[in-house]
């Protein structure tokens, strides 16, 4: 039990320590993406950095959440959110992994689903990202398809 508590403290501390520089990198990279004078090649590279950085941040958040679950401190935060925003962000994060494996990526959303939803947006994102990451990881050829 003491080992578990120590591991949870370690993961929590390291996750916080790692998230700060990742957020700084993503913030500075965002400035590059917003600069109108930036060349197309640099924008393409910066988009890759953005996707990889968000993926890394997502993994760190998963580690932090694991330690929260272990310590019984996991909270569900319910609020209104836009499904289109979640799917757009998730697609941007997964896009480069899909392209690097020369796979097709398809998102199909039922038009009867409202865009405005209520729930824990962060957890919904995490679940979708984890499922898509596994799909990309274990798909050798063809496509990865997200149906909502």
RADAMO-V48321 format. One record per pair of residues at least 24 apart in sequence whose ideal C-beta (glycine too) atoms are under 7 Angstrom apart, sorted by the first residue. I is the first residue (numbers start at 0). GAP is how many residues later the second one is. Records with the same first field share a line. If there is no record, write none. Layout:
I->GAP, GAP
//
This chain:
3->66
7->59, 62, 63
10->52, 53, 55, 56
11->52, 55
14->45, 48, 49
17->42
18->38, 41
21->31, 34, 35, 38
24->28
25->24, 27, 28
28->24
47->48
50->41, 42, 44, 45
51->44
53->39
54->38
57->35, 68, 71
60->65
61->64
75->44, 47
76->43, 45
77->40, 41, 42
78->42
79->36, 38
80->36, 40
81->33, 34
82->30, 32, 34
83->31
85->35, 38, 39
86->61
88->36
89->35, 38, 39, 42
92->36
93->38, 42
96->39
97->38, 46
100->35
102->33, 36, 39, 40, 41
103->39
104->38, 39
105->37, 39
106->39
107->37, 39
108->39
109->38
112->35
//
